[in-house]
């Protein structure tokens, strides 16, 4: 058994936030990036439902609370500098507010923007 995780060991920015990348635990697909604070991390670890901090609303954002497109946490990882999180999740429905599986649906190829996926139809 390892040491007990203490969120205080993470390196939050001046606003008390840390970037969090959500990745599908089964496929490895990168789904989205959002922000978390110490409280949203604690809630996520306690409940298993990923909770972010919405900078625009200045409030907790429980992923899927209104859409039903929830993220269930399988594992929380952090990088060597302790300033970025990787959330290994099971995603129900699309992760992106554009109704796409991933927020990373655009690529730049030879200077041109290419759309990699269309919005999901329900």
C-alpha positions as CSV (number, residue, x, y, z in Angstrom):
1,X,0.0,0.0,0.0
2,X,1.2,3.5,-0.8
3,X,1.0,6.8,1.0
4,X,-2.3,8.5,1.5
5,X,-3.1,11.1,-1.2
6,X,-3.2,14.7,0.0
7,X,-4.6,17.2,-2.5
8,X,-2.4,19.9,-0.8
9,X,0.6,18.4,-2.5
10,X,-0.8,19.5,-5.9
11,X,0.4,22.7,-7.4
12,X,-2.7,24.9,-8.0
13,X,-2.5,28.1,-10.0
14,X,-3.0,31.6,-8.4
15,X,-6.8,31.1,-8.7
16,X,-6.6,27.8,-6.7
17,X,-7.3,25.7,-9.9
18,X,-5.5,22.9,-11.6
19,X,-6.1,21.7,-15.2
20,X,-7.7,18.3,-15.5
21,X,-7.7,16.2,-18.7
22,X,-10.4,13.5,-19.0
23,X,-9.4,10.4,-20.9
24,X,-11.6,7.3,-21.6
25,X,-10.1,4.6,-19.5
26,X,-11.0,1.8,-21.9
27,X,-9.9,3.4,-25.2
28,X,-7.4,6.0,-24.2
29,X,-9.3,8.7,-26.2
30,X,-8.8,12.2,-24.8
31,X,-12.2,13.6,-24.1
32,X,-11.9,17.1,-22.7
33,X,-10.0,19.5,-20.4
34,X,-11.5,21.4,-17.6
35,X,-10.5,22.9,-14.3
36,X,-10.7,21.5,-10.7
37,X,-10.0,22.9,-7.3
38,X,-9.3,21.1,-4.0
39,X,-13.0,20.8,-3.2
40,X,-14.0,19.4,-6.6
41,X,-11.1,16.9,-6.4
42,X,-12.3,15.8,-2.9
43,X,-15.9,15.4,-4.1
44,X,-14.8,13.5,-7.2
45,X,-12.8,11.1,-5.1
46,X,-15.6,10.7,-2.6
47,X,-18.5,10.2,-5.0
48,X,-16.8,8.7,-8.1
49,X,-18.7,11.2,-10.3
50,X,-16.3,13.8,-11.8
51,X,-16.9,17.3,-10.5
52,X,-15.1,20.3,-12.1
53,X,-15.0,24.0,-11.2
54,X,-16.7,26.2,-13.8
55,X,-14.7,29.4,-14.1
56,X,-17.5,31.1,-16.1
57,X,-20.2,30.3,-13.5
58,X,-17.8,30.3,-10.4
59,X,-19.5,27.2,-9.3
60,X,-19.1,23.4,-9.1
61,X,-19.9,21.6,-12.4
62,X,-20.9,18.1,-11.9
63,X,-20.3,16.6,-15.3
64,X,-23.6,15.3,-16.7
65,X,-25.8,16.9,-14.0
66,X,-28.1,18.5,-16.5
67,X,-27.3,16.5,-19.7
68,X,-27.0,13.0,-18.3
69,X,-23.6,12.7,-19.9
70,X,-21.8,11.8,-16.7
71,X,-18.2,10.9,-16.2
72,X,-17.4,8.1,-13.7
73,X,-13.9,8.2,-12.3
74,X,-11.8,5.1,-12.6
75,X,-8.5,6.6,-11.6
76,X,-7.0,10.0,-10.8
77,X,-3.4,10.5,-11.9
78,X,-1.2,13.6,-11.7
79,X,2.0,14.5,-13.5
80,X,5.5,14.7,-12.3
81,X,5.3,18.4,-11.5
82,X,1.9,17.9,-9.7
83,X,0.4,20.7,-11.7
84,X,-1.9,18.8,-14.1
85,X,-4.4,16.0,-13.5
86,X,-5.4,13.0,-15.7
87,X,-8.8,11.6,-15.0
88,X,-9.3,8.1,-16.3
89,X,-13.1,8.0,-16.8
90,X,-16.1,6.1,-18.2
91,X,-18.0,8.6,-20.3
92,X,-21.8,8.3,-20.8
93,X,-22.8,10.0,-24.0
94,X,-20.7,12.9,-25.5
95,X,-18.1,14.7,-23.4
96,X,-18.3,17.9,-25.4
97,X,-21.0,20.6,-25.1
98,X,-21.0,20.5,-29.0
99,X,-22.5,17.0,-28.6
100,X,-19.3,15.3,-29.9
101,X,-17.6,12.4,-28.2
102,X,-14.5,14.5,-27.6
103,X,-13.8,18.3,-27.3
104,X,-10.7,17.6,-29.5
105,X,-12.6,17.2,-32.7
106,X,-10.5,19.6,-34.9
107,X,-7.0,19.1,-36.3
108,X,-4.7,21.3,-38.2
109,X,-3.3,19.4,-41.2
110,X,-1.1,21.2,-43.8
111,X,-2.4,24.5,-42.4
112,X,-6.0,23.6,-42.8
113,X,-8.6,22.9,-40.1
114,X,-10.1,19.4,-40.4
115,X,-13.1,18.3,-38.5
116,X,-12.5,14.8,-37.2
117,X,-16.0,14.0,-35.9
118,X,-19.5,15.1,-36.3
119,X,-21.9,15.7,-33.5
120,X,-23.6,12.6,-32.2
121,X,-27.2,12.1,-33.0
122,X,-29.5,10.9,-30.2
